[in-house]
Every structure is written in C-alpha cells, then in structure tokens.
Amino acid sequence: MQNRPECDLTLTDDETKILLKYFPQGVVAFDLEMTGLSPVFDKIIEIAAAKLLPNGEVTFYHQMINPLVSIPDYTIEFHQITNDMVRDCPTLKKPLLEFNEFYGSLPIIAHNAQFDVGYLVKGHHEFNYPFSLSDVFDSCIFSRALYKKEKSSESKPLSFKLGDLAKFFDIEFNHHQALDDAMVSLKVFAQCLVKFNFLENDRSLKDISFLYKINSFKKAAEYELPKKLLPLREKLIKREKVFIKYKGGTHGSDYRAVEPVSLLPMPQGLILYAKCLETNMNKHFMVNKIKDLKLELDK
C-alpha cells in the first residue's frame, strides 16, 4: 500500500472555540474518495475524518480501501489514487465499522454531504450495520446560505466548491486528498459559524446547515435501481443525455432531456441527480416517479 500524505492543517483557537460553542460534545468532519459519483454502483476507496473533542484536541481517522473493482482512469485523474495504491489495502467492511466507531453518535460535517453520506448508507445496508443517531451538517449548504451575495477575489460571484471556499478563507491545502478535504470542511464550517454567531435572525443552525439524521434512511430495497432504469449506469459514467418521463412533473406525459450525474440514496428513497437540459439546472428526480426511460426519442 502506498500511503497518502498526512494532513498538516490545524484549527485556530478561534475556530476551535466557535465549533465547541455549537457542538460542545464534539464534532466530526469527513470526506471520501470514490471510484465514481453514484453510491448505487460505485465504491469507496478512501475514508478520512477529523474529530474535534470537547477538550479541543483533534484526532484523525484515515484508511485507503481496496474497492475490488478497477478504478476508472477519469477518477484517477481527479483524486490521483491508482489501483496499485489500494491493491493491498483492506476492503470496506472493517474500515467502515472502524469509522462508525470513530464518530459514534457525534454530529458529522461534510461538503456536499449527500454524496458522501450516500456511500455510508449503501455500506451500512450491505453489511447490516446499525445506523447512528448522528446529525449530518453540510458545509456547502451553510456557506451558500451565509455568503451567497459575496464576491470572489476576482469580483465574480463566489463559488461554493470546497477549493474556492478555501481560497476565500485563505486556507491552503491539497484538494482531493480526503484528509485535507475533511479538515477544510471543518475549517470552512467554523468560519461560517463565526458569521452566523453575529447574525440577528430567528434561524437556527439546523435551519440553514442541517441535512438529515443518519438513521433516517429506509430499508435497503428502497435504494435498488429498477430494471427499466439499468441503462442509466453507462450513461452516468459518460454523462450522456437520456430522456425521462416523470410523474407529477411540469412536462406531463412528455419526455424531458436530462444529463445524469448521480444516483443518491436519500431518506425519501433513491434520487436521480441530473442536469435538466431545458433549464440547464441541476435537479433531484425521485426514481420511483420516473415512469419511463429512453436513450433516444422516436423520430
């Protein structure tokens, strides 16, 4: 196994203080690297987390994982994790249990948390692990709620990608290395808490940064892809256009063109996250409301 570089980021005293004000029992930020973007099909290849304890100490969990499948070239370019690096690493079962024990019932934070948590949910169902009582908070949602009118250093609307937020908050790090990403998520959340702490409004922290509880997910069967939608797998990899007929949508019985991004487990069931090519906006489509799928429309 080839080890990834250790994280050399630390919390400032002010960041530690504000985090413990809102999370006095401690909090855990985590990040995953995966073979792709869809928990239904893809696999975890790295788990990393930083835990802030009530005494202000930060401890870490880090493990590379053998996914038992070949890592696609397009994701290797993204996170620089090769098949050789994970060949002698453990498979997911033991590391996922270790990670569960690491965060216990503490609140957890991730950036675009619905993607990362989806993989945890898939693993919990696969190994029949109990679900934690942990609350899930999203540093992307939180930062967007507080800084949506801010400009970047180039006087452009602020992007809420983790790397861009790190630049905005003057945090230097190795992006797409999971341990660094986890710590940056924690630091970004802390910086947002500083601003939130001085706001005079009636919104609670949960109102603008809470996603869901880990134990709010349904039975494993709720996250299985129907056979009629199996062609989505190849289209997700290539990000190629498909046409869906959606129950209750504004298109009625007409098909709409979408570019699939991910299949995500959510508490309400399996979700297709895709770009609607008519509005050019990313949307969530309930899989159980997709009445039909076509790769091409009849001429």
C-alpha positions as a Markdown table, in Angstrom:
| # | Residue | x | y | z |
|---|---|---|---|---|
| 1 | Met | 0.0 | 0.0 | 0.0 |
| 2 | Gln | 1.2 | 3.5 | -0.8 |
| 3 | Asn | 0.3 | 6.0 | 1.9 |
| 4 | Arg | -1.3 | 9.3 | 1.1 |
| 5 | Pro | 0.3 | 12.4 | 2.7 |
| 6 | Glu | -0.8 | 13.2 | 6.2 |
| 7 | Cys | -2.8 | 16.4 | 6.9 |
| 8 | Asp | -0.8 | 19.3 | 8.3 |
| 9 | Leu | -3.8 | 21.6 | 8.7 |
| 10 | Thr | -4.8 | 22.7 | 12.2 |
| 11 | Leu | -7.7 | 24.6 | 13.7 |
| 12 | Thr | -7.1 | 28.0 | 15.1 |
| 13 | Asp | -8.1 | 28.8 | 18.7 |
| 14 | Asp | -11.0 | 30.8 | 17.4 |
| 15 | Glu | -12.2 | 28.0 | 15.1 |
| 16 | Thr | -12.0 | 25.5 | 18.0 |
| 17 | Lys | -13.8 | 27.8 | 20.3 |
| 18 | Ile | -16.7 | 28.6 | 17.9 |
| 19 | Leu | -17.1 | 24.9 | 16.9 |
| 20 | Leu | -17.3 | 23.8 | 20.6 |
| 21 | Lys | -19.8 | 26.6 | 21.3 |
| 22 | Tyr | -22.3 | 24.9 | 18.9 |
| 23 | Phe | -21.0 | 21.3 | 19.3 |
| 24 | Pro | -20.0 | 21.1 | 22.9 |
| 25 | Gln | -19.8 | 17.3 | 22.8 |
| 26 | Gly | -17.5 | 17.4 | 19.8 |
| 27 | Val | -18.0 | 17.1 | 16.0 |
| 28 | Val | -16.5 | 15.1 | 13.2 |
| 29 | Ala | -15.8 | 16.2 | 9.6 |
| 30 | Phe | -15.2 | 13.6 | 7.0 |
| 31 | Asp | -14.5 | 13.1 | 3.3 |
| 32 | Leu | -14.5 | 10.1 | 1.0 |
| 33 | Glu | -12.8 | 9.4 | -2.3 |
| 34 | Met | -14.7 | 7.0 | -4.6 |
| 35 | Thr | -14.5 | 5.3 | -7.9 |
| 36 | Gly | -17.4 | 7.5 | -9.2 |
| 37 | Leu | -20.3 | 9.7 | -8.2 |
| 38 | Ser | -23.1 | 7.1 | -7.7 |
| 39 | Pro | -23.3 | 5.2 | -4.4 |
| 40 | Val | -25.6 | 2.7 | -6.1 |
| 41 | Phe | -22.8 | 1.5 | -8.4 |
| 42 | Asp | -19.5 | 3.0 | -7.3 |
| 43 | Lys | -17.2 | 2.2 | -4.4 |
| 44 | Ile | -15.3 | 4.0 | -1.6 |
| 45 | Ile | -11.5 | 4.0 | -2.0 |
| 46 | Glu | -10.6 | 6.3 | 0.9 |
| 47 | Ile | -12.1 | 7.4 | 4.2 |
| 48 | Ala | -10.7 | 10.3 | 6.1 |
| 49 | Ala | -12.1 | 12.2 | 9.1 |
| 50 | Ala | -11.1 | 14.8 | 11.7 |
| 51 | Lys | -12.8 | 14.7 | 15.2 |
| 52 | Leu | -12.8 | 17.7 | 17.4 |
| 53 | Leu | -13.0 | 16.6 | 21.1 |
| 54 | Pro | -14.6 | 18.6 | 23.9 |
| 55 | Asn | -11.1 | 19.4 | 25.3 |
| 56 | Gly | -10.1 | 21.0 | 21.9 |
| 57 | Glu | -7.9 | 18.1 | 20.7 |
| 58 | Val | -8.3 | 16.9 | 17.1 |
| 59 | Thr | -7.9 | 13.3 | 16.3 |
| 60 | Phe | -7.9 | 11.6 | 12.8 |
| 61 | Tyr | -9.2 | 8.5 | 11.1 |
| 62 | His | -7.7 | 7.6 | 7.7 |
| 63 | Gln | -7.8 | 4.4 | 5.6 |
| 64 | Met | -7.3 | 3.6 | 2.0 |
| 65 | Ile | -9.7 | 0.9 | 0.7 |
| 66 | Asn | -9.5 | -1.8 | -1.9 |
| 67 | Pro | -12.8 | -1.5 | -3.8 |
| 68 | Leu | -12.4 | -4.9 | -5.5 |
| 69 | Val | -13.0 | -3.2 | -8.9 |
| 70 | Ser | -10.7 | -1.3 | -11.2 |
| 71 | Ile | -10.6 | 2.4 | -10.6 |
| 72 | Pro | -11.6 | 4.3 | -13.8 |
| 73 | Asp | -9.0 | 6.5 | -15.4 |
| 74 | Tyr | -11.3 | 9.5 | -15.2 |
| 75 | Thr | -11.5 | 9.3 | -11.4 |
| 76 | Ile | -7.7 | 8.6 | -11.1 |
| 77 | Glu | -7.1 | 11.9 | -12.8 |
| 78 | Phe | -9.4 | 13.5 | -10.2 |
| 79 | His | -8.0 | 12.1 | -6.9 |
| 80 | Gln | -4.7 | 10.6 | -8.0 |
| 81 | Ile | -5.5 | 7.2 | -6.3 |
| 82 | Thr | -4.3 | 4.4 | -8.5 |
| 83 | Asn | -5.1 | 0.7 | -8.5 |
| 84 | Asp | -1.6 | -0.1 | -7.2 |
| 85 | Met | -2.1 | 2.2 | -4.2 |
| 86 | Val | -5.1 | 0.2 | -3.0 |
| 87 | Arg | -4.3 | -3.3 | -4.1 |
| 88 | Asp | -3.0 | -4.4 | -0.6 |
| 89 | Cys | -5.5 | -2.3 | 1.4 |
| 90 | Pro | -8.4 | -3.8 | 3.3 |
| 91 | Thr | -11.9 | -4.0 | 1.7 |
| 92 | Leu | -14.6 | -1.8 | 3.1 |
| 93 | Lys | -16.2 | -3.9 | 5.8 |
| 94 | Lys | -13.7 | -3.4 | 8.6 |
| 95 | Pro | -12.8 | 0.2 | 7.9 |
| 96 | Leu | -16.5 | 1.2 | 7.7 |
| 97 | Leu | -17.1 | -0.3 | 11.1 |
| 98 | Glu | -14.0 | 1.5 | 12.5 |
| 99 | Phe | -15.2 | 4.7 | 11.0 |
| 100 | Asn | -18.6 | 4.2 | 12.6 |
| 101 | Glu | -16.9 | 3.7 | 16.0 |
| 102 | Phe | -14.8 | 6.8 | 15.4 |
| 103 | Tyr | -17.7 | 9.2 | 15.0 |
| 104 | Gly | -20.2 | 7.3 | 17.2 |
| 105 | Ser | -23.3 | 9.5 | 17.7 |
| 106 | Leu | -21.5 | 12.8 | 17.2 |
| 107 | Pro | -22.7 | 15.3 | 14.6 |
| 108 | Ile | -20.9 | 14.9 | 11.3 |
| 109 | Ile | -20.0 | 17.5 | 8.7 |
| 110 | Ala | -19.1 | 17.1 | 5.0 |
| 111 | His | -19.0 | 19.3 | 1.9 |
| 112 | Asn | -21.9 | 18.3 | -0.4 |
| 113 | Ala | -22.7 | 15.7 | 2.2 |
| 114 | Gln | -25.5 | 14.0 | 0.4 |
| 115 | Phe | -22.9 | 12.4 | -2.0 |
| 116 | Asp | -20.6 | 11.1 | 0.8 |
| 117 | Val | -23.3 | 10.0 | 3.1 |
| 118 | Gly | -24.9 | 8.0 | 0.3 |
| 119 | Tyr | -21.9 | 5.7 | 0.3 |
| 120 | Leu | -22.1 | 5.3 | 4.0 |
| 121 | Val | -25.8 | 4.3 | 3.7 |
| 122 | Lys | -25.0 | 1.8 | 1.0 |
| 123 | Gly | -22.3 | 0.3 | 3.1 |
| 124 | His | -24.5 | 0.1 | 6.2 |
| 125 | His | -27.1 | -1.8 | 4.2 |
| 126 | Glu | -24.6 | -4.1 | 2.6 |
| 127 | Phe | -23.0 | -5.1 | 5.9 |
| 128 | Asn | -26.2 | -4.8 | 8.0 |
| 129 | Tyr | -24.6 | -2.2 | 10.3 |
| 130 | Pro | -26.8 | -0.2 | 12.7 |
| 131 | Phe | -27.4 | 3.4 | 11.8 |
| 132 | Ser | -26.0 | 6.1 | 14.1 |
| 133 | Leu | -28.1 | 8.8 | 15.6 |
| 134 | Ser | -25.7 | 11.4 | 14.2 |
| 135 | Asp | -27.0 | 14.7 | 12.7 |
| 136 | Val | -25.5 | 15.5 | 9.3 |
| 137 | Phe | -24.5 | 19.1 | 8.5 |
| 138 | Asp | -23.3 | 20.4 | 5.1 |
| 139 | Ser | -20.6 | 23.0 | 4.9 |
| 140 | Cys | -21.6 | 23.8 | 1.3 |
| 141 | Ile | -25.3 | 24.5 | 2.2 |
| 142 | Phe | -24.2 | 26.5 | 5.2 |
| 143 | Ser | -21.7 | 28.7 | 3.3 |
| 144 | Arg | -24.1 | 29.3 | 0.5 |
| 145 | Ala | -26.8 | 30.4 | 2.9 |
| 146 | Leu | -24.4 | 33.0 | 4.5 |
| 147 | Tyr | -22.2 | 34.1 | 1.6 |
| 148 | Lys | -24.5 | 33.9 | -1.5 |
| 149 | Lys | -24.1 | 37.6 | -2.1 |
| 150 | Glu | -20.3 | 37.6 | -1.7 |
| 151 | Lys | -17.8 | 38.2 | -4.5 |
| 152 | Ser | -14.6 | 36.3 | -5.0 |
| 153 | Ser | -11.2 | 38.0 | -5.2 |
| 154 | Glu | -11.8 | 38.2 | -8.9 |
| 155 | Ser | -15.0 | 40.2 | -8.3 |
| 156 | Lys | -17.1 | 37.3 | -9.5 |
| 157 | Pro | -19.9 | 35.6 | -7.7 |
| 158 | Leu | -18.4 | 33.3 | -5.0 |
| 159 | Ser | -18.3 | 29.7 | -5.9 |
| 160 | Phe | -19.2 | 27.2 | -3.2 |
| 161 | Lys | -16.8 | 24.4 | -4.3 |
| 162 | Leu | -14.6 | 23.4 | -1.4 |
| 163 | Gly | -11.4 | 24.6 | -3.2 |
| 164 | Asp | -12.9 | 28.0 | -3.9 |
| 165 | Leu | -14.1 | 28.5 | -0.4 |
| 166 | Ala | -10.7 | 27.5 | 0.9 |
| 167 | Lys | -9.2 | 30.3 | -1.2 |
| 168 | Phe | -11.9 | 32.7 | 0.0 |
| 169 | Phe | -11.0 | 31.9 | 3.6 |
| 170 | Asp | -7.2 | 31.8 | 2.9 |
| 171 | Ile | -6.9 | 28.1 | 3.7 |
| 172 | Glu | -4.0 | 26.4 | 1.8 |
| 173 | Phe | -4.5 | 22.6 | 1.3 |
| 174 | Asn | -4.1 | 19.6 | -1.1 |
| 175 | His | -7.5 | 19.4 | -2.7 |
| 176 | His | -8.9 | 15.9 | -3.4 |
| 177 | Gln | -6.8 | 14.4 | -0.7 |
| 178 | Ala | -9.5 | 13.2 | 1.7 |
| 179 | Leu | -7.8 | 14.1 | 5.0 |
| 180 | Asp | -7.2 | 17.6 | 3.8 |
| 181 | Asp | -10.7 | 17.9 | 2.4 |
| 182 | Ala | -12.2 | 16.8 | 5.8 |
| 183 | Met | -10.2 | 19.4 | 7.7 |
| 184 | Val | -11.0 | 22.1 | 5.2 |
| 185 | Ser | -14.7 | 21.3 | 5.6 |
| 186 | Leu | -14.3 | 21.7 | 9.3 |
| 187 | Lys | -12.5 | 25.0 | 9.0 |
| 188 | Val | -15.0 | 26.3 | 6.5 |
| 189 | Phe | -17.8 | 25.4 | 8.8 |
| 190 | Ala | -16.1 | 27.1 | 11.7 |
| 191 | Gln | -15.6 | 30.3 | 9.6 |
| 192 | Cys | -19.3 | 30.2 | 8.7 |
| 193 | Leu | -20.2 | 29.8 | 12.4 |
| 194 | Val | -18.3 | 33.0 | 13.2 |
| 195 | Lys | -20.5 | 34.9 | 10.8 |
| 196 | Phe | -23.7 | 33.1 | 11.9 |
| 197 | Asn | -22.9 | 33.8 | 15.5 |
| 198 | Phe | -23.3 | 37.6 | 14.9 |
| 199 | Leu | -26.4 | 37.4 | 12.8 |
| 200 | Glu | -29.6 | 38.7 | 14.3 |
| 201 | Asn | -32.3 | 36.5 | 12.9 |
| 202 | Asp | -34.7 | 33.7 | 14.0 |
| 203 | Arg | -33.0 | 31.0 | 12.0 |
| 204 | Ser | -31.3 | 28.2 | 14.0 |
| 205 | Leu | -28.1 | 26.4 | 12.9 |
| 206 | Lys | -30.2 | 23.5 | 11.8 |
| 207 | Asp | -32.4 | 25.7 | 9.6 |
| 208 | Ile | -29.5 | 26.6 | 7.3 |
| 209 | Ser | -26.9 | 23.8 | 7.5 |
| 210 | Phe | -28.7 | 20.5 | 8.6 |
| 211 | Leu | -29.2 | 17.8 | 6.0 |
| 212 | Tyr | -30.8 | 14.8 | 7.9 |
| 213 | Lys | -30.1 | 12.2 | 10.5 |
| 214 | Ile | -28.0 | 9.2 | 9.6 |
| 215 | Asn | -30.7 | 6.9 | 11.0 |
| 216 | Ser | -33.5 | 8.4 | 8.8 |
| 217 | Phe | -32.8 | 6.1 | 5.8 |
| 218 | Lys | -35.2 | 3.3 | 4.8 |
| 219 | Lys | -34.7 | -0.4 | 4.0 |
| 220 | Ala | -32.1 | -1.4 | 1.5 |
| 221 | Ala | -34.7 | -2.3 | -1.1 |
| 222 | Glu | -35.7 | 1.4 | -1.3 |
| 223 | Tyr | -32.3 | 2.1 | -2.9 |
| 224 | Glu | -32.3 | -0.6 | -5.6 |
| 225 | Leu | -32.5 | 0.6 | -9.2 |
| 226 | Pro | -35.5 | -0.8 | -11.1 |
| 227 | Lys | -34.5 | -2.9 | -14.1 |
| 228 | Lys | -36.1 | -0.5 | -16.6 |
| 229 | Leu | -33.6 | 2.1 | -15.4 |
| 230 | Leu | -30.4 | 0.0 | -15.5 |
| 231 | Pro | -29.2 | 1.7 | -18.7 |
| 232 | Leu | -28.6 | 4.7 | -16.5 |
| 233 | Arg | -25.4 | 3.1 | -15.3 |
| 234 | Glu | -23.5 | 3.5 | -18.5 |
| 235 | Lys | -25.0 | 7.0 | -19.1 |
| 236 | Leu | -23.9 | 8.1 | -15.6 |
| 237 | Ile | -20.3 | 7.2 | -16.4 |
| 238 | Lys | -20.2 | 9.0 | -19.7 |
| 239 | Arg | -22.6 | 11.9 | -18.5 |
| 240 | Glu | -24.6 | 11.3 | -21.7 |
| 241 | Lys | -28.1 | 12.6 | -22.3 |
| 242 | Val | -31.2 | 10.4 | -21.6 |
| 243 | Phe | -34.9 | 11.1 | -21.8 |
| 244 | Ile | -37.2 | 10.5 | -18.8 |
| 245 | Lys | -40.9 | 10.6 | -18.4 |
| 246 | Tyr | -41.6 | 11.9 | -14.8 |
| 247 | Lys | -44.8 | 11.5 | -12.8 |
| 248 | Gly | -46.1 | 14.8 | -11.5 |
| 249 | Gly | -43.6 | 16.9 | -13.4 |
| 250 | Thr | -44.4 | 20.0 | -15.5 |
| 251 | His | -43.9 | 18.1 | -18.7 |
| 252 | Gly | -46.9 | 15.9 | -18.2 |
| 253 | Ser | -46.6 | 12.8 | -20.4 |
| 254 | Asp | -43.8 | 14.3 | -22.5 |
| 255 | Tyr | -40.2 | 13.2 | -22.1 |
| 256 | Arg | -37.6 | 15.6 | -20.8 |
| 257 | Ala | -33.9 | 15.5 | -21.7 |
| 258 | Val | -31.5 | 15.2 | -18.7 |
| 259 | Glu | -27.8 | 14.7 | -18.2 |
| 260 | Pro | -27.4 | 12.2 | -15.3 |
| 261 | Val | -24.9 | 13.0 | -12.6 |
| 262 | Ser | -25.5 | 10.6 | -9.8 |
| 263 | Leu | -27.9 | 8.1 | -8.1 |
| 264 | Leu | -28.2 | 9.1 | -4.5 |
| 265 | Pro | -29.8 | 7.3 | -1.5 |
| 266 | Met | -31.9 | 9.9 | 0.3 |
| 267 | Pro | -34.2 | 9.4 | 3.3 |
| 268 | Gln | -37.2 | 9.6 | 1.0 |
| 269 | Gly | -35.8 | 7.0 | -1.4 |
| 270 | Leu | -33.4 | 6.8 | -4.3 |
| 271 | Ile | -32.8 | 10.0 | -6.2 |
| 272 | Leu | -31.5 | 10.7 | -9.7 |
| 273 | Tyr | -29.4 | 13.8 | -9.5 |
| 274 | Ala | -29.3 | 15.2 | -13.1 |
| 275 | Lys | -29.0 | 18.4 | -15.1 |
| 276 | Cys | -32.3 | 19.3 | -16.8 |
| 277 | Leu | -31.1 | 20.3 | -20.3 |
| 278 | Glu | -34.2 | 22.5 | -20.8 |
| 279 | Thr | -33.5 | 24.7 | -17.8 |
| 280 | Asn | -29.7 | 24.0 | -17.5 |
| 281 | Met | -30.3 | 23.5 | -13.8 |
| 282 | Asn | -29.3 | 20.5 | -11.6 |
| 283 | Lys | -32.4 | 18.8 | -10.2 |
| 284 | His | -33.4 | 15.9 | -8.0 |
| 285 | Phe | -35.8 | 13.3 | -9.5 |
| 286 | Met | -37.4 | 10.6 | -7.3 |
| 287 | Val | -36.5 | 7.3 | -9.0 |
| 288 | Asn | -39.9 | 5.8 | -8.1 |
| 289 | Lys | -41.6 | 8.7 | -10.0 |
| 290 | Ile | -39.6 | 8.0 | -13.3 |
| 291 | Lys | -42.3 | 6.3 | -15.4 |
| 292 | Asp | -40.0 | 5.6 | -18.4 |
| 293 | Leu | -36.5 | 6.0 | -19.7 |
| 294 | Lys | -35.4 | 6.3 | -23.3 |
| 295 | Leu | -31.9 | 6.6 | -24.7 |
| 296 | Glu | -33.2 | 8.3 | -27.8 |
| 297 | Leu | -36.6 | 9.7 | -28.7 |
| 298 | Asp | -38.5 | 8.2 | -31.6 |
| 299 | Lys | -38.3 | 10.3 | -34.8 |
